[in-house]
């Protein structure tokens, strides 16, 4: 058994906007390396503003996009191995399941919702016949707070957004996956119901021993639900580690900006604080992509891509700041960083 349930190794995805000759090269995911331990079920949140690359990263894990370079491994099995020897077909869909952003687009208006549920159980050989499928479907619906009698024979437009997203969650549980990738699963749901879905993830993590990759721009729900957080900016993961460490003592300046943009009951939300608009030249930067906005910027930040600095055993940041501005940084850390700067 692999040490990591999910492992991304230097994953990149490059799109070309426009024609082959005069088109623009856009690096949507840039050398991303992440891992999610296999020992215990956990929730990894990928957080970033619109255009940060988090949905593209989710689509790569779900095999909906092929990476331009790099490797993705599920429980030690490669997804995109040349020659077709990687994790494929039913084996993949039994291990990894999606939950998409818009529940109304996940189900056809012309097809009864329960057919999706029964079909998943039978198609993936989770059930051998309709009777077994019915028992499995009833169980997963009960686990998300719904009854089969309420769902059976009805179409998508007969449910609220919150109910339909719960049905999406139930469908993802049918093959008993090891990993569920949820792409902005609460953004299309009424604000009063969002925490119901988030709390459901916590319950299901323990009940089914399933891990989640939770894609979101909402730091508050990420902090509430996550064991680990990866902060994305312009295609790069700029900070990664245990959620409490990152959101209470951020190491990267962009994480600081995100936290400052969230109003709290004891802190007035300053009107001048805002997330930047997408700028193509930041995606294409051959140095630190955040340098033009950073209050800690140094000359080297505008010349070279910073290293991924290990802040602690489980935590890292794509920045010089954690060492340069940390009075508790060790001598070996400072010497290592100086050697990188000298080489650059």
Steps between C-alpha positions, in 0.01 A plus 500: 500500500628847409587754769289760317144465374551789258833624370566770241855523370593819314166512320459771234225583254560742214224641283543700182264794454448600138674360192814286481710785360375806684336327795594552864635227724317480835642284780182419692674255736869554560723226646258404779612237751261391776424190701213372712593230754334160477520405868189691609212652303552874467377807315732707282365839395642669191430871551542788258321774312335447163763423239754363747503157335323305774219367278749399231694312767179326610421403140847347466446285811162398356662409163290764324820681397832345406802673660758650267767359731531336839346197669181435696484191720200353682602258775833459324346431157574751220204647312678606182771240460609445139396168352170490689638323809361753745179498703217482246131435445299347780801482731538876476130579548484271800790692656417860399163672466402860413253751639451790260419864559152521350273212606241596236756436225602166650160345423303506175158662518366211289622216718373397842759562768480151651614348168839666551528338841393151397710527185815582698452200728443257212747641247792492744405150620434625851166317485426181310131566448229761546415381851857541623523836324185615676647416841823685423319805363271514802800490733696779332192720477435445871861600573438842340167553674264391221256213456476281189123547497557878473742462207368207299318578177567876508686735267770754588262798482293349782782557750658807656866576431598377845310173457646440157853558626436245777392255233827574316688421820301177542582394144870557563485268803352200316834340398649567848780715357822582679497858368225748408591813304245776567533803271335806660215277625320773699542804274166440322309427821309750711728650766280372783555140387872503423615392843268200479702364207832586664396326822391203291856463368629478857242235590567292189876518547460312828212272401641379167870566565516706182734791431400818318667754275282806557539774238384839627559875509341518847766513770247477783357161394851379408624579851196332655511177303864442404787299637735641236486809278676588177491868398515557123600816317540533122532123457750442782445357845664773706435349843405153621462331836268440798204737484529643848866594451439667165192700595623613841864570410535536124845469344426641154399865436216394271347294781519814715310691231231234483457503876482881507219487245278296733296718741473393863275613784783684676669648193357750253525394136710771338365611163850523356565126543413304187622203302681590179355455155648235273809627318652281232855622559490361854425152366794535263743644756839327519546626853267527802147553365399696807805731506322808359246489785722385786599726790796271580640503145878486449702550184545124458122446504475687168784299343429139589229261614530457876566154645241292681617564856420243768356701788439198723473121469167514312499855374663679206479832316617620159672807643819637654302671778466207745877498550605858422244651737492228765722581802478134603631362170792261552852563378476208257177640355662840444814345350290287265299802387812713447648228278182504289517878469867484403431242230215717367 
